[in-house]
Amino acid sequence: MENFEMLWRIVDEKYCFFEYKKDSIKDWNEVYREYKPKALNCSTSMELFYVFADMLNELKDGHVNLFAPFDVSRYDIQGDFPFNFNSNILRGERYWGKDFKTAGGLRYKMLEGNVGYIYYGSFSSGFGESNLDYVIRHFKDTEGIILDIRNNGGGAVLFVDMLASRFASERVLVGYWQSKIGKGHTDFSEPQPIYLSPSPRESYHGKVALLTNRSCFSAANDFTQTMKVLSNVVVFGDKTGGGAGMPLSSELPCGWSLRLSVAPYMDANMQFTEFGIEPNIRVDMTLEDELQGLDTIIETAKSWILGN
């Protein structure tokens, strides 16, 4: 019960989306009443862990996890939405093929029609400024660039601005953030603006098609929010998976670690993006295209770039 009480209280005092999600998640006091007897009935640590995991999943937040030596709790952000991603098709000669280039965590290639293509699969895979210089320089005379971050589950936010700044032509407001200043569910600081400044190094100001799907989460969600503000960027594909709260870790008496969203991010219109960001142009992959080895989302973005 010591672990249950502490887990419930940490979430109650620090979680940042109670008010925003009040119509889509259970009241946290109701969660207490529902899960306390379940915790009391546990006879092993493993049983207790999975009761805690179910309790935390009531928050519907991919940034909320419980870490034990034998497992990690996680909320399924994908749900029943289409995957809109087929790596076997991307590996074909029409897209990646065998002659793609690699710069840090970026995979890039020139596609037919003089269209640049960059795939970035994880913000945990880093790159340096010199990597970006080579990539941007390689595509400087293209009709446009397709920047594909589908299935990017997030990572280090450091790389969000590093990459996005290469496509910005002026300093722009991209969003706001708040911090928790009290134990109440609505105790937050005033929103603080977040700006993106253009990079002083190699940059690209032509057409940029950003590709997203439901498996774009956390830093990839932030990157989509940032890029969508730029006038030369159009987002294609599906809504991102969300994850717009900065996580913080705590520890329970039993030694398990809790990760929790504690500082919310908002877009430039002060709207929360916790549940994801809509594309400018919604596109789903079709079975007909897949059978022909075509990626519907890439082909749609390519047509936009070429004006077809």
JOSUL-V337339 format. One record per residue. N is the residue number from 1. RES is the residue in one small letter. PSI is psi as a letter, one per 40 degrees, with the letter a starting at -180 (NA if undefined). Layout:
n->(N:N)
res->(RES:RES)
psi->(PSI:PSI)
This chain:
n->(1:2:3:4:5:6:7:8:9:10:11:12:13:14:15:16:17:18:19:20:21:22:23:24:25:26:27:28:29:30:31:32:33:34:35:36:37:38:39:40:41:42:43:44:45:46:47:48:49:50:51:52:53:54:55:56:57:58:59:60:61:62:63:64:65:66:67:68:69:70:71:72:73:74:75:76:77:78:79:80:81:82:83:84:85:86:87:88:89:90:91:92:93:94:95:96:97:98:99:100:101:102:103:104:105:106:107:108:109:110:111:112:113:114:115:116:117:118:119:120:121:122:123:124:125:126:127:128:129:130:131:132:133:134:135:136:137:138:139:140:141:142:143:144:145:146:147:148:149:150:151:152:153:154:155:156:157:158:159:160:161:162:163:164:165:166:167:168:169:170:171:172:173:174:175:176:177:178:179:180:181:182:183:184:185:186:187:188:189:190:191:192:193:194:195:196:197:198:199:200:201:202:203:204:205:206:207:208:209:210:211:212:213:214:215:216:217:218:219:220:221:222:223:224:225:226:227:228:229:230:231:232:233:234:235:236:237:238:239:240:241:242:243:244:245:246:247:248:249:250:251:252:253:254:255:256:257:258:259:260:261:262:263:264:265:266:267:268:269:270:271:272:273:274:275:276:277:278:279:280:281:282:283:284:285:286:287:288:289:290:291:292:293:294:295:296:297:298:299:300:301:302:303:304:305:306:307:308)
res->(m:e:n:f:e:m:l:w:r:i:v:d:e:k:y:c:f:f:e:y:k:k:d:s:i:k:d:w:n:e:v:y:r:e:y:k:p:k:a:l:n:c:s:t:s:m:e:l:f:y:v:f:a:d:m:l:n:e:l:k:d:g:h:v:n:l:f:a:p:f:d:v:s:r:y:d:i:q:g:d:f:p:f:n:f:n:s:n:i:l:r:g:e:r:y:w:g:k:d:f:k:t:a:g:g:l:r:y:k:m:l:e:g:n:v:g:y:i:y:y:g:s:f:s:s:g:f:g:e:s:n:l:d:y:v:i:r:h:f:k:d:t:e:g:i:i:l:d:i:r:n:n:g:g:g:a:v:l:f:v:d:m:l:a:s:r:f:a:s:e:r:v:l:v:g:y:w:q:s:k:i:g:k:g:h:t:d:f:s:e:p:q:p:i:y:l:s:p:s:p:r:e:s:y:h:g:k:v:a:l:l:t:n:r:s:c:f:s:a:a:n:d:f:t:q:t:m:k:v:l:s:n:v:v:v:f:g:d:k:t:g:g:g:a:g:m:p:l:s:s:e:l:p:c:g:w:s:l:r:l:s:v:a:p:y:m:d:a:n:m:q:f:t:e:f:g:i:e:p:n:i:r:v:d:m:t:l:e:d:e:l:q:g:l:d:t:i:i:e:t:a:k:s:w:i:l:g:n)
psi->(d:d:d:d:d:d:d:d:d:d:d:d:d:d:h:e:e:d:d:d:e:d:e:e:i:i:h:d:d:d:d:d:d:d:e:d:d:d:d:d:e:h:e:i:d:d:d:d:d:d:d:d:d:d:d:d:e:e:e:f:h:e:e:h:i:h:h:i:d:e:i:h:i:i:h:h:e:d:a:e:i:i:d:f:h:h:d:d:d:d:e:i:d:d:c:d:a:e:f:i:i:h:h:b:e:h:h:i:i:h:i:i:e:f:h:i:h:h:h:h:e:h:e:e:h:i:i:i:d:d:d:d:d:d:d:d:d:d:e:d:f:i:d:i:h:h:h:h:f:i:e:h:e:a:b:h:e:d:e:d:d:d:d:d:d:e:e:h:e:i:h:i:h:e:a:i:i:i:i:h:e:i:e:i:e:e:g:i:i:i:h:h:i:h:i:h:i:i:i:e:a:h:i:h:e:a:h:h:h:h:h:i:a:e:e:h:i:b:d:d:d:d:d:d:d:d:d:d:d:h:d:e:h:h:h:i:b:i:i:i:e:a:g:f:h:h:i:i:i:i:h:i:d:e:e:i:i:h:h:i:h:e:h:i:i:i:a:e:e:f:h:i:f:d:e:i:h:i:i:d:h:h:h:i:i:i:d:d:d:d:d:e:f:i:h:d:d:d:d:d:d:d:d:d:d:e:f:NA)
